[in-house]
Amino acid sequence: MAGDLFDAAAQAIEDHAGLDRLAARGTLRLSLKQAGLDPQKLSVLQLRAVFEKLMPRELEARGVAEAVDVCRSAIAAIASAASGGERAAESPDDIFRRLGGD
């Protein structure tokens, strides 16, 4: 499921931000690394935290306009695609508290 979430998230970035496949996947990997998350062990809640806290800045750095709105659309698409398969996970606040940010 987690690998599928990574792929769904990368596809959502590609679709909503207009980045090509390589740029979308690379941007996602960089954001996950900053959050200390393993792409193979993702939950929707973890992705939501990344898309709320880190991804807007990464997308803006790549020239994506309205990055916050793009992130909202992308996470909605990811959550919709993954509905029903969510496992228990940390909340976004727990993840960033652990990382010392907030």
C-alpha positions as YAML, in Angstrom:
chain: A
units: angstrom
residues:
- id: 1
  name: MET
  ca: [0.00, 0.00, 0.00]
- id: 2
  name: ALA
  ca: [2.77, 2.47, 0.89]
- id: 3
  name: GLY
  ca: [4.48, 2.08, -2.48]
- id: 4
  name: ASP
  ca: [1.11, 2.72, -4.08]
- id: 5
  name: LEU
  ca: [0.76, 5.87, -1.96]
- id: 6
  name: PHE
  ca: [4.13, 7.14, -3.14]
- id: 7
  name: ASP
  ca: [3.13, 6.50, -6.75]
- id: 8
  name: ALA
  ca: [-0.27, 8.14, -6.23]
- id: 9
  name: ALA
  ca: [1.35, 11.16, -4.59]
- id: 10
  name: ALA
  ca: [3.91, 11.52, -7.37]
- id: 11
  name: GLN
  ca: [1.15, 11.23, -9.97]
- id: 12
  name: ALA
  ca: [-0.91, 13.85, -8.13]
- id: 13
  name: ILE
  ca: [2.05, 16.24, -8.15]
- id: 14
  name: GLU
  ca: [2.55, 15.57, -11.84]
- id: 15
  name: ASP
  ca: [-1.16, 16.15, -12.58]
- id: 16
  name: HIS
  ca: [-1.78, 19.18, -10.37]
- id: 17
  name: ALA
  ca: [1.59, 20.96, -10.46]
- id: 18
  name: GLY
  ca: [2.41, 20.37, -14.10]
- id: 19
  name: LEU
  ca: [5.81, 18.85, -13.34]
- id: 20
  name: ASP
  ca: [7.13, 16.00, -15.44]
- id: 21
  name: ARG
  ca: [7.36, 12.51, -13.94]
- id: 22
  name: LEU
  ca: [11.02, 12.74, -12.92]
- id: 23
  name: ALA
  ca: [10.63, 16.18, -11.31]
- id: 24
  name: ALA
  ca: [7.45, 15.15, -9.47]
- id: 25
  name: ARG
  ca: [9.02, 12.00, -8.03]
- id: 26
  name: GLY
  ca: [12.24, 13.79, -7.12]
- id: 27
  name: THR
  ca: [10.41, 16.63, -5.40]
- id: 28
  name: LEU
  ca: [8.34, 14.15, -3.42]
- id: 29
  name: ARG
  ca: [11.43, 12.16, -2.40]
- id: 30
  name: LEU
  ca: [13.20, 15.32, -1.21]
- id: 31
  name: SER
  ca: [10.20, 16.35, 0.89]
- id: 32
  name: LEU
  ca: [9.87, 12.89, 2.41]
- id: 33
  name: LYS
  ca: [13.57, 12.87, 3.24]
- id: 34
  name: GLN
  ca: [13.25, 16.26, 4.96]
- id: 35
  name: ALA
  ca: [10.39, 14.83, 7.03]
- id: 36
  name: GLY
  ca: [12.38, 11.71, 7.90]
- id: 37
  name: LEU
  ca: [9.87, 9.43, 6.19]
- id: 38
  name: ASP
  ca: [10.47, 6.24, 4.23]
- id: 39
  name: PRO
  ca: [8.67, 6.25, 0.85]
- id: 40
  name: GLN
  ca: [7.94, 2.55, 1.30]
- id: 41
  name: LYS
  ca: [6.22, 3.02, 4.69]
- id: 42
  name: LEU
  ca: [3.91, 5.97, 4.05]
- id: 43
  name: SER
  ca: [0.43, 6.61, 5.33]
- id: 44
  name: VAL
  ca: [-2.07, 9.13, 4.01]
- id: 45
  name: LEU
  ca: [-1.72, 11.12, 7.24]
- id: 46
  name: GLN
  ca: [2.04, 11.35, 6.78]
- id: 47
  name: LEU
  ca: [1.60, 12.47, 3.19]
- id: 48
  name: ARG
  ca: [-0.94, 15.06, 4.30]
- id: 49
  name: ALA
  ca: [1.63, 16.47, 6.75]
- id: 50
  name: VAL
  ca: [4.28, 16.64, 4.04]
- id: 51
  name: PHE
  ca: [1.88, 18.31, 1.60]
- id: 52
  name: GLU
  ca: [0.79, 20.84, 4.22]
- id: 53
  name: LYS
  ca: [4.18, 21.70, 5.73]
- id: 54
  name: LEU
  ca: [6.92, 21.03, 3.18]
- id: 55
  name: MET
  ca: [5.61, 20.55, -0.33]
- id: 56
  name: PRO
  ca: [4.34, 24.12, -0.93]
- id: 57
  name: ARG
  ca: [7.86, 25.49, -0.44]
- id: 58
  name: GLU
  ca: [9.36, 22.79, -2.68]
- id: 59
  name: LEU
  ca: [6.86, 23.46, -5.44]
- id: 60
  name: GLU
  ca: [7.35, 27.23, -5.21]
- id: 61
  name: ALA
  ca: [11.10, 26.67, -5.56]
- id: 62
  name: ARG
  ca: [10.33, 24.86, -8.82]
- id: 63
  name: GLY
  ca: [8.22, 27.72, -10.15]
- id: 64
  name: VAL
  ca: [4.79, 26.23, -9.48]
- id: 65
  name: ALA
  ca: [2.18, 28.95, -9.06]
- id: 66
  name: GLU
  ca: [-0.38, 28.69, -6.25]
- id: 67
  name: ALA
  ca: [1.54, 25.86, -4.61]
- id: 68
  name: VAL
  ca: [-0.72, 25.70, -1.53]
- id: 69
  name: ASP
  ca: [-3.79, 25.16, -3.72]
- id: 70
  name: VAL
  ca: [-1.92, 22.59, -5.78]
- id: 71
  name: CYS
  ca: [-1.03, 20.72, -2.58]
- id: 72
  name: ARG
  ca: [-4.64, 20.78, -1.37]
- id: 73
  name: SER
  ca: [-5.84, 19.35, -4.67]
- id: 74
  name: ALA
  ca: [-3.12, 16.72, -4.73]
- id: 75
  name: ILE
  ca: [-3.75, 15.49, -1.18]
- id: 76
  name: ALA
  ca: [-7.49, 15.33, -1.88]
- id: 77
  name: ALA
  ca: [-6.79, 13.13, -4.90]
- id: 78
  name: ILE
  ca: [-4.43, 10.93, -2.88]
- id: 79
  name: ALA
  ca: [-6.88, 10.56, 0.01]
- id: 80
  name: SER
  ca: [-9.68, 9.71, -2.40]
- id: 81
  name: ALA
  ca: [-7.56, 7.07, -4.16]
- id: 82
  name: ALA
  ca: [-6.45, 5.53, -0.85]
- id: 83
  name: SER
  ca: [-9.76, 5.64, 1.03]
- id: 84
  name: GLY
  ca: [-10.46, 2.51, 2.98]
- id: 85
  name: GLY
  ca: [-6.85, 1.34, 3.03]
- id: 86
  name: GLU
  ca: [-5.47, 3.71, 5.64]
- id: 87
  name: ARG
  ca: [-3.57, 2.15, 8.49]
- id: 88
  name: ALA
  ca: [-3.14, 3.75, 11.89]
- id: 89
  name: ALA
  ca: [-0.34, 6.31, 11.83]
- id: 90
  name: GLU
  ca: [1.11, 9.36, 13.48]
- id: 91
  name: SER
  ca: [-0.75, 12.63, 13.14]
- id: 92
  name: PRO
  ca: [0.90, 15.41, 11.11]
- id: 93
  name: ASP
  ca: [1.62, 17.29, 14.33]
- id: 94
  name: ASP
  ca: [3.32, 14.23, 15.85]
- id: 95
  name: ILE
  ca: [5.57, 13.88, 12.80]
- id: 96
  name: PHE
  ca: [6.72, 17.48, 12.87]
- id: 97
  name: ARG
  ca: [7.02, 17.57, 16.64]
- id: 98
  name: ARG
  ca: [9.37, 14.60, 16.33]
- id: 99
  name: LEU
  ca: [11.36, 16.52, 13.70]
- id: 100
  name: GLY
  ca: [11.59, 19.57, 15.94]
- id: 101
  name: GLY
  ca: [9.54, 21.75, 13.60]
- id: 102
  name: ASP
  ca: [6.01, 23.09, 13.81]
...
